[in-house]
Amino acid sequence: MREGDGTIRFVIEDDFHAERIGEPYMLLGEAAAELRRLGELPWDSAPNRAPCVGWDACGRDYWLIEYEGDEAWRSRRRLFVMRMGSGGAQWIVPPDEIETRFCGLPVETVA
């Protein structure tokens, strides 16, 4: 997908550990499907298992981020979707509402 000055990409990021999960997605629906899949996996197995030494007392905060650009990526929208921990997935945004809520966010503009 192209818009503005570059390619649009969707990235799933663990904000707590500043770690990208998987590769960028070209379609929002693909990224939303991967978030739903992550929510169904056990918290203590890859890729949900936190990368830190104290992983068993830690978790992940999954954000869906939209970037635009070819050479340099510029963040356009961010949505905190899910927290993963020992109790399993805690959905901040219900899985069936990810795409709708994300599309309703304002696009960040460069001043």
N, CA, C and O atoms as CSV, one atom per row, in Angstrom:
chain,resi,resn,atom,element,x,y,z
A,1,MET,N,N,0.855,-1.166,0.000
A,1,MET,CA,C,0.000,0.000,0.000
A,1,MET,C,C,0.897,1.224,0.000
A,1,MET,O,O,1.903,1.255,0.709
A,2,ARG,N,N,0.547,2.229,-0.785
A,2,ARG,CA,C,1.304,3.481,-0.819
A,2,ARG,C,C,0.356,4.634,-0.532
A,2,ARG,O,O,-0.793,4.647,-0.971
A,3,GLU,N,N,0.869,5.596,0.216
A,3,GLU,CA,C,0.096,6.789,0.537
A,3,GLU,C,C,1.084,7.875,0.883
A,3,GLU,O,O,2.093,7.602,1.534
A,4,GLY,N,N,0.827,9.090,0.471
A,4,GLY,CA,C,1.734,10.179,0.822
A,4,GLY,C,C,3.100,9.984,0.190
A,4,GLY,O,O,3.211,9.854,-1.029
A,5,ASP,N,N,4.143,9.962,1.013
A,5,ASP,CA,C,5.513,9.912,0.493
A,5,ASP,C,C,6.189,8.561,0.643
A,5,ASP,O,O,7.419,8.497,0.645
A,6,GLY,N,N,5.444,7.496,0.767
A,6,GLY,CA,C,6.116,6.208,0.871
A,6,GLY,C,C,5.179,5.056,1.149
A,6,GLY,O,O,3.958,5.206,1.175
A,7,THR,N,N,5.776,3.921,1.352
A,7,THR,CA,C,5.060,2.687,1.608
A,7,THR,C,C,4.488,2.674,3.019
A,7,THR,O,O,5.139,3.119,3.965
A,8,ILE,N,N,3.282,2.168,3.155
A,8,ILE,CA,C,2.651,2.012,4.464
A,8,ILE,C,C,2.947,0.600,4.958
A,8,ILE,O,O,2.788,-0.375,4.224
A,9,ARG,N,N,3.383,0.507,6.218
A,9,ARG,CA,C,3.667,-0.780,6.847
A,9,ARG,C,C,3.010,-0.813,8.212
A,9,ARG,O,O,2.849,0.220,8.862
A,10,PHE,N,N,2.631,-2.004,8.641
A,10,PHE,CA,C,2.062,-2.197,9.973
A,10,PHE,C,C,2.996,-3.116,10.750
A,10,PHE,O,O,3.398,-4.175,10.267
A,11,VAL,N,N,3.332,-2.691,11.959
A,11,VAL,CA,C,4.306,-3.406,12.777
A,11,VAL,C,C,3.685,-3.712,14.131
A,11,VAL,O,O,2.985,-2.879,14.706
A,12,ILE,N,N,3.948,-4.917,14.637
A,12,ILE,CA,C,3.568,-5.279,16.000
A,12,ILE,C,C,4.819,-5.116,16.845
A,12,ILE,O,O,5.865,-5.690,16.543
A,13,GLU,N,N,4.702,-4.332,17.905
A,13,GLU,CA,C,5.856,-4.065,18.745
A,13,GLU,C,C,5.523,-4.304,20.207
A,13,GLU,O,O,4.450,-3.942,20.688
A,14,ASP,N,N,6.468,-4.922,20.902
A,14,ASP,CA,C,6.387,-5.036,22.355
A,14,ASP,C,C,6.997,-3.755,22.892
A,14,ASP,O,O,8.218,-3.608,22.939
A,15,ASP,N,N,6.148,-2.838,23.290
A,15,ASP,CA,C,6.586,-1.523,23.741
A,15,ASP,C,C,7.437,-1.610,24.999
A,15,ASP,O,O,8.367,-0.822,25.171
A,16,PHE,N,N,7.135,-2.548,25.871
A,16,PHE,CA,C,7.858,-2.674,27.137
A,16,PHE,C,C,9.324,-3.046,26.912
A,16,PHE,O,O,10.201,-2.575,27.636
A,17,HIS,N,N,9.592,-3.889,25.910
A,17,HIS,CA,C,10.956,-4.330,25.632
A,17,HIS,C,C,11.529,-3.696,24.362
A,17,HIS,O,O,12.640,-4.033,23.953
A,18,ALA,N,N,10.786,-2.787,23.741
A,18,ALA,CA,C,11.220,-2.115,22.510
A,18,ALA,C,C,11.671,-3.140,21.465
A,18,ALA,O,O,12.755,-3.035,20.891
A,19,GLU,N,N,10.810,-4.130,21.237
A,19,GLU,CA,C,11.155,-5.219,20.329
A,19,GLU,C,C,10.037,-5.415,19.304
A,19,GLU,O,O,8.866,-5.556,19.656
A,20,ARG,N,N,10.428,-5.420,18.034
A,20,ARG,CA,C,9.467,-5.707,16.976
A,20,ARG,C,C,9.193,-7.203,16.968
A,20,ARG,O,O,10.115,-8.008,17.103
A,21,ILE,N,N,7.925,-7.578,16.812
A,21,ILE,CA,C,7.520,-8.980,16.772
A,21,ILE,C,C,7.206,-9.327,15.328
A,21,ILE,O,O,6.238,-8.821,14.760
A,22,GLY,N,N,8.013,-10.183,14.735
A,22,GLY,CA,C,7.794,-10.579,13.351
A,22,GLY,C,C,8.223,-9.498,12.374
A,22,GLY,O,O,8.887,-8.528,12.739
A,23,GLU,N,N,7.834,-9.687,11.147
A,23,GLU,CA,C,8.167,-8.772,10.069
A,23,GLU,C,C,7.042,-7.756,9.862
A,23,GLU,O,O,5.913,-7.995,10.292
A,24,PRO,N,N,7.330,-6.635,9.214
A,24,PRO,CA,C,6.263,-5.674,8.915
A,24,PRO,C,C,5.206,-6.299,7.994
A,24,PRO,O,O,5.514,-7.144,7.153
A,25,TYR,N,N,3.978,-5.869,8.170
A,25,TYR,CA,C,2.858,-6.340,7.356
A,25,TYR,C,C,2.440,-5.219,6.418
A,25,TYR,O,O,2.431,-4.048,6.799
A,26,MET,N,N,2.098,-5.579,5.207
A,26,MET,CA,C,1.658,-4.583,4.233
A,26,MET,C,C,0.168,-4.275,4.393
A,26,MET,O,O,-0.294,-3.227,3.942
A,27,LEU,N,N,-0.585,-5.170,5.026
A,27,LEU,CA,C,-2.019,-4.984,5.203
A,27,LEU,C,C,-2.382,-4.976,6.680
A,27,LEU,O,O,-1.866,-5.781,7.455
A,28,LEU,N,N,-3.257,-4.082,7.064
A,28,LEU,CA,C,-3.724,-3.991,8.444
A,28,LEU,C,C,-4.367,-5.306,8.890
A,28,LEU,O,O,-4.147,-5.747,10.018
A,29,GLY,N,N,-5.149,-5.927,8.030
A,29,GLY,CA,C,-5.820,-7.177,8.370
A,29,GLY,C,C,-4.851,-8.297,8.715
A,29,GLY,O,O,-5.142,-9.124,9.580
A,30,GLU,N,N,-3.690,-8.334,8.041
A,30,GLU,CA,C,-2.674,-9.345,8.343
A,30,GLU,C,C,-2.089,-9.130,9.737
A,30,GLU,O,O,-1.891,-10.085,10.487
A,31,ALA,N,N,-1.817,-7.882,10.075
A,31,ALA,CA,C,-1.274,-7.564,11.404
A,31,ALA,C,C,-2.303,-7.881,12.491
A,31,ALA,O,O,-1.947,-8.412,13.543
A,32,ALA,N,N,-3.566,-7.564,12.247
A,32,ALA,CA,C,-4.627,-7.853,13.222
A,32,ALA,C,C,-4.774,-9.368,13.415
A,32,ALA,O,O,-4.973,-9.835,14.536
A,33,ALA,N,N,-4.675,-10.127,12.329
A,33,ALA,CA,C,-4.761,-11.587,12.420
A,33,ALA,C,C,-3.600,-12.136,13.248
A,33,ALA,O,O,-3.788,-13.059,14.041
A,34,GLU,N,N,-2.407,-11.577,13.070
A,34,GLU,CA,C,-1.255,-12.037,13.843
A,34,GLU,C,C,-1.423,-11.703,15.323
A,34,GLU,O,O,-1.035,-12.502,16.175
A,35,LEU,N,N,-1.984,-10.555,15.645
A,35,LEU,CA,C,-2.252,-10.217,17.048
A,35,LEU,C,C,-3.238,-11.205,17.663
A,35,LEU,O,O,-3.061,-11.628,18.805
A,36,ARG,N,N,-4.269,-11.574,16.916
A,36,ARG,CA,C,-5.226,-12.568,17.417
A,36,ARG,C,C,-4.523,-13.910,17.654
A,36,ARG,O,O,-4.794,-14.590,18.643
A,37,ARG,N,N,-3.623,-14.284,16.745
A,37,ARG,CA,C,-2.876,-15.529,16.892
A,37,ARG,C,C,-1.981,-15.477,18.135
A,37,ARG,O,O,-1.917,-16.447,18.890
A,38,LEU,N,N,-1.291,-14.354,18.349
A,38,LEU,CA,C,-0.437,-14.198,19.529
A,38,LEU,C,C,-1.250,-14.339,20.810
A,38,LEU,O,O,-0.779,-14.912,21.792
A,39,GLY,N,N,-2.467,-13.816,20.796
A,39,GLY,CA,C,-3.330,-13.889,21.965
A,39,GLY,C,C,-3.773,-15.292,22.316
A,39,GLY,O,O,-4.166,-15.555,23.453
A,40,GLU,N,N,-3.713,-16.195,21.355
A,40,GLU,CA,C,-4.110,-17.580,21.589
A,40,GLU,C,C,-2.948,-18.467,22.029
A,40,GLU,O,O,-3.165,-19.579,22.510
A,41,LEU,N,N,-1.726,-17.987,21.868
A,41,LEU,CA,C,-0.544,-18.776,22.238
A,41,LEU,C,C,-0.265,-18.669,23.729
A,41,LEU,O,O,-0.651,-17.681,24.354
A,42,PRO,N,N,0.400,-19.667,24.315
A,42,PRO,CA,C,0.773,-19.581,25.734
A,42,PRO,C,C,1.714,-18.406,25.985
A,42,PRO,O,O,2.517,-18.049,25.122
A,43,TRP,N,N,1.611,-17.819,27.151
A,43,TRP,CA,C,2.410,-16.632,27.486
A,43,TRP,C,C,3.889,-16.960,27.653
A,43,TRP,O,O,4.736,-16.082,27.493
A,44,ASP,N,N,4.211,-18.213,27.974
A,44,ASP,CA,C,5.586,-18.573,28.291
A,44,ASP,C,C,6.308,-19.287,27.148
A,44,ASP,O,O,7.332,-19.933,27.372
A,45,SER,N,N,5.787,-19.176,25.930
A,45,SER,CA,C,6.461,-19.757,24.771
A,45,SER,C,C,6.624,-18.680,23.703
A,45,SER,O,O,5.898,-17.686,23.682
A,46,ALA,N,N,7.590,-18.900,22.820
A,46,ALA,CA,C,7.873,-17.925,21.762
A,46,ALA,C,C,6.638,-17.736,20.883
A,46,ALA,O,O,5.922,-18.704,20.625
A,47,PRO,N,N,6.378,-16.548,20.430
A,47,PRO,CA,C,7.118,-15.315,20.669
A,47,PRO,C,C,6.615,-14.518,21.881
A,47,PRO,O,O,7.084,-13.407,22.125
A,48,ASN,N,N,5.678,-15.071,22.630
A,48,ASN,CA,C,5.125,-14.337,23.777
A,48,ASN,C,C,6.068,-14.270,24.976
A,48,ASN,O,O,5.988,-13.334,25.772
A,49,ARG,N,N,6.947,-15.236,25.113
A,49,ARG,CA,C,7.870,-15.247,26.253
A,49,ARG,C,C,8.762,-14.010,26.195
A,49,ARG,O,O,9.441,-13.775,25.196
A,50,ALA,N,N,8.757,-13.231,27.254
A,50,ALA,CA,C,9.548,-11.999,27.304
A,50,ALA,C,C,11.037,-12.319,27.186
A,50,ALA,O,O,11.478,-13.366,27.659
A,51,PRO,N,N,11.820,-11.433,26.562
A,51,PRO,CA,C,13.234,-11.709,26.304
A,51,PRO,C,C,14.158,-11.477,27.508
A,51,PRO,O,O,15.357,-11.744,27.418
A,52,CYS,N,N,13.632,-10.996,28.607
A,52,CYS,CA,C,14.474,-10.652,29.748
A,52,CYS,C,C,14.772,-11.869,30.626
A,52,CYS,O,O,14.104,-12.898,30.520
A,53,VAL,N,N,15.776,-11.742,31.488
A,53,VAL,CA,C,16.182,-12.829,32.383
A,53,VAL,C,C,15.027,-13.231,33.299
A,53,VAL,O,O,14.799,-14.421,33.517
A,54,GLY,N,N,14.307,-12.265,33.830
A,54,GLY,CA,C,13.170,-12.547,34.711
A,54,GLY,C,C,11.872,-12.687,33.946
A,54,GLY,O,O,10.840,-12.160,34.364
A,55,TRP,N,N,11.915,-13.396,32.822
A,55,TRP,CA,C,10.756,-13.502,31.937
A,55,TRP,C,C,9.514,-14.045,32.641
A,55,TRP,O,O,8.389,-13.697,32.281
A,56,ASP,N,N,9.722,-14.906,33.653
A,56,ASP,CA,C,8.573,-15.530,34.311
A,56,ASP,C,C,7.815,-14.561,35.219
A,56,ASP,O,O,6.717,-14.869,35.684
A,57,ALA,N,N,8.400,-13.399,35.468
A,57,ALA,CA,C,7.715,-12.361,36.243
A,57,ALA,C,C,7.420,-11.155,35.358
A,57,ALA,O,O,7.051,-10.088,35.849
A,58,CYS,N,N,7.585,-11.334,34.064
A,58,CYS,CA,C,7.438,-10.226,33.122
A,58,CYS,C,C,6.336,-10.549,32.122
A,58,CYS,O,O,5.627,-11.544,32.269
A,59,GLY,N,N,6.201,-9.736,31.143
A,59,GLY,CA,C,5.218,-9.949,30.101
A,59,GLY,C,C,5.525,-9.065,28.912
A,59,GLY,O,O,6.629,-8.535,28.790
A,60,ARG,N,N,4.563,-8.909,28.051
A,60,ARG,CA,C,4.726,-8.068,26.861
A,60,ARG,C,C,3.528,-7.144,26.716
A,60,ARG,O,O,2.401,-7.500,27.061
A,61,ASP,N,N,3.794,-5.954,26.201
A,61,ASP,CA,C,2.748,-4.994,25.844
A,61,ASP,C,C,2.773,-4.845,24.327
A,61,ASP,O,O,3.681,-4.224,23.774
A,62,TYR,N,N,1.784,-5.409,23.664
A,62,TYR,CA,C,1.745,-5.390,22.207
A,62,TYR,C,C,1.019,-4.157,21.678
A,62,TYR,O,O,-0.131,-3.893,22.028
A,63,TRP,N,N,1.714,-3.414,20.833
A,63,TRP,CA,C,1.178,-2.237,20.155
A,63,TRP,C,C,1.145,-2.520,18.661
A,63,TRP,O,O,2.004,-3.226,18.132
A,64,LEU,N,N,0.156,-1.969,17.996
A,64,LEU,CA,C,0.079,-2.002,16.541
A,64,LEU,C,C,0.450,-0.600,16.059
A,64,LEU,O,O,-0.171,0.387,16.453
A,65,ILE,N,N,1.465,-0.525,15.206
A,65,ILE,CA,C,1.984,0.768,14.758
A,65,ILE,C,C,1.978,0.812,13.238
A,65,ILE,O,O,2.378,-0.140,12.568
A,66,GLU,N,N,1.518,1.933,12.716
A,66,GLU,CA,C,1.533,2.155,11.275
A,66,GLU,C,C,2.683,3.105,10.957
A,66,GLU,O,O,2.820,4.165,11.568
A,67,TYR,N,N,3.506,2.704,9.988
A,67,TYR,CA,C,4.621,3.536,9.540
A,67,TYR,C,C,4.449,3.863,8.072
A,67,TYR,O,O,3.839,3.108,7.315
A,68,GLU,N,N,5.002,5.012,7.683
A,68,GLU,CA,C,5.019,5.412,6.282
A,68,GLU,C,C,6.447,5.777,5.923
A,68,GLU,O,O,7.160,6.384,6.722
A,69,GLY,N,N,6.862,5.407,4.720
A,69,GLY,CA,C,8.184,5.798,4.237
A,69,GLY,C,C,8.899,4.641,3.587
A,69,GLY,O,O,8.578,3.474,3.807
A,70,ASP,N,N,9.874,4.998,2.784
A,70,ASP,CA,C,10.683,3.979,2.123
A,70,ASP,C,C,12.051,3.869,2.788
A,70,ASP,O,O,12.418,2.794,3.264
A,71,GLU,N,N,12.801,4.948,2.827
A,71,GLU,CA,C,14.121,4.946,3.456
A,71,GLU,C,C,13.999,5.135,4.970
A,71,GLU,O,O,14.449,4.293,5.747
A,72,ALA,N,N,13.398,6.227,5.371
A,72,ALA,CA,C,13.175,6.513,6.800
A,72,ALA,C,C,11.690,6.321,7.092
A,72,ALA,O,O,10.834,6.857,6.389
A,73,TRP,N,N,11.399,5.557,8.129
A,73,TRP,CA,C,10.005,5.295,8.482
A,73,TRP,C,C,9.519,6.363,9.448
A,73,TRP,O,O,10.229,6.745,10.378
A,74,ARG,N,N,8.305,6.838,9.220
A,74,ARG,CA,C,7.665,7.825,10.097
A,74,ARG,C,C,6.404,7.205,10.683
A,74,ARG,O,O,5.550,6.701,9.953
A,75,SER,N,N,6.297,7.247,12.012
A,75,SER,CA,C,5.121,6.694,12.693
A,75,SER,C,C,3.899,7.539,12.365
A,75,SER,O,O,3.954,8.768,12.427
A,76,ARG,N,N,2.801,6.885,12.018
A,76,ARG,CA,C,1.556,7.584,11.696
A,76,ARG,C,C,0.464,7.354,12.738
A,76,ARG,O,O,-0.241,8.290,13.117
A,77,ARG,N,N,0.322,6.119,13.199
A,77,ARG,CA,C,-0.703,5.793,14.194
A,77,ARG,C,C,-0.186,4.674,15.090
A,77,ARG,O,O,0.591,3.825,14.653
A,78,ARG,N,N,-0.633,4.681,16.367
A,78,ARG,CA,C,-0.248,3.657,17.344
A,78,ARG,C,C,-1.468,3.278,18.162
A,78,ARG,O,O,-2.270,4.137,18.526
A,79,LEU,N,N,-1.607,1.989,18.450
A,79,LEU,CA,C,-2.725,1.511,19.259
A,79,LEU,C,C,-2.228,0.404,20.184
A,79,LEU,O,O,-1.685,-0.602,19.726
A,80,PHE,N,N,-2.420,0.599,21.497
A,80,PHE,CA,C,-2.092,-0.428,22.492
A,80,PHE,C,C,-3.196,-1.464,22.415
A,80,PHE,O,O,-4.355,-1.163,22.701
A,81,VAL,N,N,-2.842,-2.692,22.026
A,81,VAL,CA,C,-3.838,-3.719,21.729
A,81,VAL,C,C,-3.965,-4.767,22.831
A,81,VAL,O,O,-5.077,-5.133,23.213
A,82,MET,N,N,-2.818,-5.258,23.352
A,82,MET,CA,C,-2.888,-6.408,24.243
A,82,MET,C,C,-1.697,-6.437,25.191
A,82,MET,O,O,-0.581,-6.068,24.825
A,83,ARG,N,N,-1.955,-6.879,26.407
A,83,ARG,CA,C,-0.900,-7.168,27.391
A,83,ARG,C,C,-0.872,-8.680,27.580
A,83,ARG,O,O,-1.907,-9.304,27.812
A,84,MET,N,N,0.313,-9.261,27.480
A,84,MET,CA,C,0.466,-10.709,27.637
A,84,MET,C,C,1.303,-10.968,28.884
A,84,MET,O,O,2.395,-10.420,29.035
A,85,GLY,N,N,0.786,-11.801,29.768
A,85,GLY,CA,C,1.497,-12.147,30.990
A,85,GLY,C,C,1.089,-13.527,31.465
A,85,GLY,O,O,0.455,-14.281,30.726
A,86,SER,N,N,1.450,-13.859,32.691
A,86,SER,CA,C,1.202,-15.200,33.211
A,86,SER,C,C,-0.282,-15.565,33.237
A,86,SER,O,O,-0.630,-16.746,33.244
A,87,GLY,N,N,-1.148,-14.567,33.251
A,87,GLY,CA,C,-2.590,-14.827,33.224
A,87,GLY,C,C,-3.145,-14.958,31.820
A,87,GLY,O,O,-4.355,-15.088,31.638
A,88,GLY,N,N,-2.257,-14.923,30.814
A,88,GLY,CA,C,-2.696,-14.998,29.424
A,88,GLY,C,C,-2.898,-13.615,28.831
A,88,GLY,O,O,-2.402,-12.618,29.354
A,89,ALA,N,N,-3.623,-13.574,27.747
A,89,ALA,CA,C,-3.845,-12.313,27.035
A,89,ALA,C,C,-4.876,-11.457,27.758
A,89,ALA,O,O,-5.959,-11.923,28.110
A,90,GLN,N,N,-4.518,-10.206,27.968
A,90,GLN,CA,C,-5.455,-9.206,28.466
A,90,GLN,C,C,-5.656,-8.228,27.311
A,90,GLN,O,O,-4.782,-7.416,27.009
A,91,TRP,N,N,-6.807,-8.319,26.679
A,91,TRP,CA,C,-7.082,-7.496,25.508
A,91,TRP,C,C,-7.475,-6.089,25.931
A,91,TRP,O,O,-8.463,-5.903,26.642
A,92,ILE,N,N,-6.718,-5.117,25.503
A,92,ILE,CA,C,-7.035,-3.708,25.732
A,92,ILE,C,C,-8.091,-3.300,24.702
A,92,ILE,O,O,-9.023,-2.555,25.006
A,93,VAL,N,N,-7.925,-3.802,23.493
A,93,VAL,CA,C,-8.895,-3.635,22.409
A,93,VAL,C,C,-9.389,-5.039,22.062
A,93,VAL,O,O,-8.575,-5.907,21.746
A,94,PRO,N,N,-10.696,-5.284,22.112
A,94,PRO,CA,C,-11.196,-6.623,21.755
A,94,PRO,C,C,-10.708,-7.031,20.365
A,94,PRO,O,O,-10.678,-6.203,19.455
A,95,PRO,N,N,-10.327,-8.295,20.193
A,95,PRO,CA,C,-9.754,-8.752,18.917
A,95,PRO,C,C,-10.596,-8.414,17.689
A,95,PRO,O,O,-10.043,-8.098,16.635
A,96,ASP,N,N,-11.902,-8.475,17.805
A,96,ASP,CA,C,-12.755,-8.199,16.646
A,96,ASP,C,C,-12.926,-6.705,16.366
A,96,ASP,O,O,-13.600,-6.327,15.408
A,97,GLU,N,N,-12.314,-5.849,17.204
A,97,GLU,CA,C,-12.419,-4.396,17.006
A,97,GLU,C,C,-11.096,-3.746,16.631
A,97,GLU,O,O,-11.038,-2.526,16.475
A,98,ILE,N,N,-10.030,-4.532,16.483
A,98,ILE,CA,C,-8.697,-3.960,16.236
A,98,ILE,C,C,-8.696,-3.071,14.991
A,98,ILE,O,O,-8.277,-1.915,15.053
A,99,GLU,N,N,-9.159,-3.602,13.874
A,99,GLU,CA,C,-9.099,-2.841,12.620
A,99,GLU,C,C,-9.971,-1.587,12.674
A,99,GLU,O,O,-9.551,-0.518,12.231
A,100,THR,N,N,-11.168,-1.714,13.210
A,100,THR,CA,C,-12.080,-0.571,13.287
A,100,THR,C,C,-11.512,0.528,14.177
A,100,THR,O,O,-11.518,1.699,13.799
A,101,ARG,N,N,-11.028,0.160,15.345
A,101,ARG,CA,C,-10.460,1.156,16.272
A,101,ARG,C,C,-9.209,1.799,15.687
A,101,ARG,O,O,-9.004,3.007,15.810
A,102,PHE,N,N,-8.376,0.979,15.050
A,102,PHE,CA,C,-7.140,1.508,14.484
A,102,PHE,C,C,-7.443,2.524,13.384
A,102,PHE,O,O,-6.828,3.589,13.329
A,103,CYS,N,N,-8.385,2.193,12.518
A,103,CYS,CA,C,-8.729,3.101,11.412
A,103,CYS,C,C,-9.381,4.386,11.911
A,103,CYS,O,O,-9.384,5.391,11.201
A,104,GLY,N,N,-9.931,4.367,13.118
A,104,GLY,CA,C,-10.551,5.564,13.683
A,104,GLY,C,C,-9.577,6.514,14.342
A,104,GLY,O,O,-9.963,7.610,14.747
A,105,LEU,N,N,-8.306,6.112,14.461
A,105,LEU,CA,C,-7.312,6.972,15.085
A,105,LEU,C,C,-6.892,8.085,14.130
A,105,LEU,O,O,-6.853,7.869,12.918
A,106,PRO,N,N,-6.579,9.259,14.646
A,106,PRO,CA,C,-6.066,10.319,13.769
A,106,PRO,C,C,-4.657,9.980,13.294
A,106,PRO,O,O,-3.886,9.345,14.014
A,107,VAL,N,N,-4.333,10.401,12.097
A,107,VAL,CA,C,-2.998,10.203,11.535
A,107,VAL,C,C,-2.105,11.318,12.058
A,107,VAL,O,O,-2.458,12.496,11.986
A,108,GLU,N,N,-0.930,10.933,12.592
A,108,GLU,CA,C,0.023,11.932,13.076
A,108,GLU,C,C,0.593,12.672,11.876
A,108,GLU,O,O,0.938,12.062,10.863
A,109,THR,N,N,0.687,13.968,11.996
A,109,THR,CA,C,1.238,14.770,10.902
A,109,THR,C,C,2.527,15.420,11.376
A,109,THR,O,O,2.712,15.673,12.566
A,110,VAL,N,N,3.412,15.685,10.428
A,110,VAL,CA,C,4.672,16.351,10.717
A,110,VAL,C,C,4.427,17.841,10.647
A,110,VAL,O,O,3.882,18.343,9.664
A,111,ALA,N,N,4.831,18.557,11.697
A,111,ALA,CA,C,4.615,20.023,11.743
A,111,ALA,C,C,5.571,20.750,10.849
A,111,ALA,O,O,5.529,21.978,10.769
